Amino acid sequence: MESVRIRSGWVTFAAVIAGIVGVFNLLSGIAAIAEDDRTEALNEVLFGVSITAWGWFWLIIGVLQVITAWLIYQRSPVGQTFGLIWAFVVASLSVFMIFVAPIWALVVMGLSVTVIWALTAFPEDFDEA
């Protein structure tokens, strides 16, 4: 009789969070590349950085995050590693926003720490079966 392997819902949560953030960044990149009136106004805010270049950057980051989310969902050790790196970088960078947007920074930091916990608390989910 074949044994059924139970998966952690927390790891699935980490995959969903990574996927949501990836899709958001992907859509942000597409919006910046589209160059409508609203994104053109942001050129002044970016201190000379082309909004199109910024859009391509976020489009690529979004694609990488969606791939990472899929790898986490598939319980790939590579996905676990990329997810941990991604969550650590995001949590670290949110510290710089704490005085500008404290609620946003605390929510981002909390979600990042939860993702880090989910990816490290259930190592058996990432074992090569």
Secondary structure, DSSP 8 states (H G I E B T S, - for coil): --------HHHHHHHHHHHHHHHHHHHHHHHHHH--HHHHHGGGTTTT--HHHHHHHHHHHHHHHHHHHHHHHTT-HHHHHHHHHHHHHHHHHHGGGTTTSHHHHHHHHHHHHHHHHHHHH-GGGGS--
